[in-house]
Amino acid sequence: MSEDVVIIGAGMHPWGKWGRNFVGYGVAAAQEALRDAGIDWRDVQFVSGAATMRCGYPGYVAGATFAQALGWQGAEVQTSYAACASGSQALTAARSRILSGQADVALVIGADTTPKGFLAPAKGERPDDPDWVRFRVGITNPTYFALYARRRMEIYGDTQDDFARVKIKNAQHGLTNERARYRKAFTMEDVAASPMVANPLRLMDVCATSDGGAALIIASAAYARKIGKMNAPKIAAISTVTPTFASAIIEMPDLATDSAVAMEAHSFRAALPAKAYAEAGMGPEDVSVAEVYDLSTALELDWIEDLGLCARGEAAGLTRDGATRVGGRMPINPSGGLACFGEAVPAQAIAQVCELTWQLRGDAGERQVEGAKVGITANQGLFGHGSSVILKR
Amino acid sequence: MSEADPVLPGWFTTGAEPHLIGSRCSACGTYYFPKLESFCRNPACESTQFETVELSRTGKLWSFTDACYTPPEPYIAADPFIPYAIAAVELDREKMIVLGQVVEGVGVDALRAGLPMELVVETIPDAVDPKGKLVWKWKPMEDAR
């Protein structure tokens, strides 16, 4: 690979249920990222937007929508949609532009305004759409998270208390994060008293949907040097691999897994970081901090194992021992994770990278992981989308 | 009174011993549910030939949960909403996991991984048809309880 691509600016609009137009969140995040980078908006040569599907046509062409809102200045533009991995695909597009020499500096941006309650499928009678079909027969998003959680209980002996500890830990992390939506400490009793959503997961085990926006300014190392950003975190790897047939785990929105009659079964979640580690020339032993997609508390435990940060079945023990807290030997979700943010789909993968940027620069305040050198993200969305990004100092 | 119609016509047979209707690639033997008849998804297989098959109507419970809140449309819920359990069942011959509701009256407390399960049909409410619609459900096998 040619010279490194580095992150020279990061910004976020606070997550919440603000009920305003998504464009405003994106613009606020972009302006913070531009200030952080110390460059003028008119210096940006490429705008890479992550799309939202819930805000009409402006959301489908998010890259152009944000470029217009910030003031047309002739930059080239692209929009990516890949469910929860939209932000990583937007990051990939921008990095490719820079690696190929077609741009020196780019804005990566995503924002969303979300409805209340369960995420629901598109309208109409559509029996050819697996997302429509599964809702018709009563299978919602928490169903899948709960099936994974129960599986952990059945094969590893995890308990609901083990899951609650993840919530308590993430809530503690998010307490001082001014960008988080939920900044409140919880006890085991609080989690146990929250209503059951999909046994064994309670309301406080499952993440909400939120409004929010996140942005990154990325640049060639040469550009960063030119403007005096000598210590900008480097993008060491981005993985957006698809699953390998036969995919072994039941995945949203499907009603059945692949059949493993002709080909052996593979784990998609484990494949995502495997490619990232290979590209970065690193392994789990190099990781100082991770931001993972805790759509549920139990799913954080799955990710810890899929990232190779401990052996299968050991993540609950790691959490019990306090190892996954800031200050522990393998801090997970120092931002507070989705537990404190709720999910703003096109912004979330970018927000993960924002947090790692601040962690690697030592700018994370009270939630700082001391001496963080390498950070990894992981997320997964519908229809075989997912991503894992590695940053290094 | 005539029997309710299937919620998804052509997805399963009805009666005392119903089956899910899937397909099987004529070249590599991979099973599909729902039925696939276009291009085999095994990347090592270029087949476009499929047979329609009845999937195994018994399997082992892989994992389970329940729905404590009313799902959004297009699910049509009873009013008041009656929570239901959900099963992910591994089919041995097909080497695949299939989801479905669990029969009425069986909650998560009655379930554990590895439990033998069989396919049955039950009705779920429908927006138009007062008889409701038939849907496949999983039921713990009698001799295992």
Interface residues (C-beta under 8 A of the other chain):
Chain A: G117 F118 A120 P121 E125 P127 P130 W132 V133 R134 F135 R136 V137 G138 I139 T140 P142 T143 A146 L147 Y148 A149 R150 R151 E154 I155 P195 M196 V197 A198 N199 P200 L201 F245 A246 I250 L255 A256 T257 D258 S259 A260 V261 A262 M263 A265
Chain B: V7 L8 C25 C28 G29 T30 Y31 Y32 F33 P34 R41 N42 P43 A44 C45 W62 S63 F64 T65 D66 A67 C68 Y69 P71 P72 E73 P74 Y75 Y84 I86 A88 E94 K95 M96 I97 V98 L99 G100 Q101 V108 R112 A113 G114 I124 V135
